[in-house]
Amino acid sequence: MVNLGDIRRQYTQGRLDETRAADDPMTQFHAWFEQYRETGPLEPTIMTVASVDADGQPWQRVLLLKAYDEQGFVFFTNYESNKGRHFEQNNKASLHFFWMNLERQVLVQGGVEKISREEAAAYFHSRPRESQLGAWASAQSRPLNNRAELEAKFAEVSARYDGQDVPLPDYWGGFRLRPTRVEFWQGGEHRLHDRVEYTPVGDGWHKQRLNP
């Protein structure tokens, strides 16, 4: 066993006061996200997305957040991928943002739904052409014999759409996670972390401090 128990860090970057936090989680998320962007991270939109398969096995993967507003958080994928199939069976999901340089985490839980075809097309055609072609070349999550097979498929679709706009595949689009619970975590000294939870109540949100 590799013992890592002696690796320790004190968290002293800041505090999160529930009485001063925003009244709704999306406003609070936006404030924290903009502060994180200002630190110049390599990839500010990175997040972990969790789903559950038909056997109850949780899955996680790292994706990029592509939009957010008061309706929720949007990300894109192949609908025939593992996560796409999971969401067909169980639309419950969670997102996790870990912003280590600010000693902050945000956990978002809720249900996912497909965005409109029009929204998906608008984003798809804003992507680099090579990424559009990659969506056609990759049967995401399916077995692949070797990389040469993938590169041959990419070359084939590149030739197919040479001189043309790349169409949006029927199996490709976006999901919106509508939050039913959001938790903000700020690291604290002596492991006395600040945690503030938001849950829906009526037309608004209930804000509650949690024990670390």
N, C-alpha and C positions, 0 to 999 in steps of 0.2 A: 504494500500500500504506500502511495506517495502522500505523506502527511503535509498538508498545507496550512495547518492550524496556526503557524507562527507568522503568516502573512496578514497583517492588520493595517487598517487605515482609519484615522479619525476623520469624521465628516464635519466640516466647520464652515462650509461655503455660505450658509444662510439659514433662514427660518421661514416657516409658513404659518401665518396666523390666520385661523379660520374666521376671525372677526373682520379681517381686512381682505380676505380672498373675495373674488368676484361672486356675485349671487348666482351665476349660472356657470356650468363647467366649460362651455365653449369659449366664453370670454376669458376665463382663467387659462384655458389651454392656449388660446391665441397669444396672451401676454407671455406665457412661459416659452412658447415656440419661438416668438420673435426674439426673446432674450437669448435663447439657444442659438439661433441663426447668427446673432451678432458675435458669437464666440468663434465663428469661422470653422465649423466642423467639416470634416471631409464629405459627409453625406447627411445633411440635416433632416431629410425626410425618412430616414431608415426607421423601421419598426418591426416588431415580431407579431405575426398573425397566428392565432391558435384556432384550430377546428377540432371536431370530434368525429371519428368514423362510426360506421354502423355497429362495430363491436365495442364502442365506448372508449376506444384508444385515442388519447389526445395526440394531436400533431401540431408542430410549430415550424414556421419558416420565416425568413426575413424578407420583407417586401418594402416598397417605397410608397409612402402616402402621397397621393396626387391631388387631393382637394379636401377641404373641410369647410363646413358652415354650420348653422344652427340645426340643420337636418342630419348631420353626421359626418362620417369619414369615408372617403372614396379611395379605392385601390382597384387595379386592373389585373386580369389574369385570363388564362385559357379556362373556359367553363368545363372542359373535359379533364382538367388536371385533378390531382387528388383533392385539393381543397374545394374545387368546384363541385365535385361529386359529394364531398362531405356536406357542403351547404345545401345540396338538394335534399339530403336526408335529415339534416338537423341545421337549422339556420342560426343557431347560437354560436357566437364567436367572441374572441377577445383580442384586443390590440395592446401591445406593451411598448412604450417608449422609454429608453434608458439613456439619459443625458449625463454621463459620468462627470464631465468637466464642470457641471453645475451641481453635481450630486443630487440629481432629481430623477424621478420616475413618474410616469403616468400610465395607469391601467384603465382601459376602456372595455366595458362589457355590454353586450346587446345582441340584437338580431340583425342579420345581413339580408339584403334584397338586391336583385339585379337592377342596375341603372338602365335608363332607356337606351334603345339602339342609337338614337340621335346623339346622346351624350357620349356613348362609346365611340361612335364614328368620329366625332369632333376631336376627341383625344387621340384616337388611333392615327388620324391623318396629321396630327401635330408632331408625331414621333419621327425620328430619323428614318429614312427609307429602309435602311438595313434592319432596323428593329421591326418595321412592318413586315419585311420579308421573313425575318426570323420567326414571327408568329405563324406564318404559313409552313415554315420548314420543320418546326418542332411539334411533335405529338406529345405535348408536355406530360410528364410522369409515366409515359409508356416505356417499356424496355427498348433499348437501343444496342445493336451489336457492337458498334464502335464509332469513333468520332468521324471517320471517313464517310460513313453512311449519312451522318447528319450534314456534313459539308457538301456531299453530293446532292442532297435534298435542297439545301440552300441554293446551290448553283442552278438546280432545275427550276425553282420558283423564280429566281432572278431572271433567267432566260424567258420564262413564261410571261412575266410582266415587264419585260424590257420595253421602254418607251411608253409605258402606260402607268396610270395611277394604280397603286396597290389597293385592292378592295379589302374591306373589313371582313375577316372570316366570320361565318355564322357562329362559330364556337368561341369567339373571343369577345370580351367585354369587361364591364366593371361591376363591382359590388359597393353598396353603401351600407356601412354599419351604423345603425341608429342606436345611440347609447341609452342604456337603462341604468347604468351605474358607471361612475367615473371616480377614480381615486388619484389624488396627487400626493406624492411622497417627496419630502425634502430631508436629506440626510442630516442627522444631528449628532453632536458630540456625545460620547459615552453610550452610543446606540439609542439615544432618546430622540428618535426620528419624529418629524412632524408628518402626520397623515390626515388628510381631509377628504371625506367621501361625499359625493353628490348622488342623490337618488331622486327620481321624479315624485312630485306631490302636486296634485291638481294640475294647473297650467304652468307650474314652476318647478323648482328644485329644492330639496331639503339638504342642508349642508351640515355635516357632522364631523367633529374631530374623533379620530380613532387612536387607541393605544398603539405604540410602536411595536 
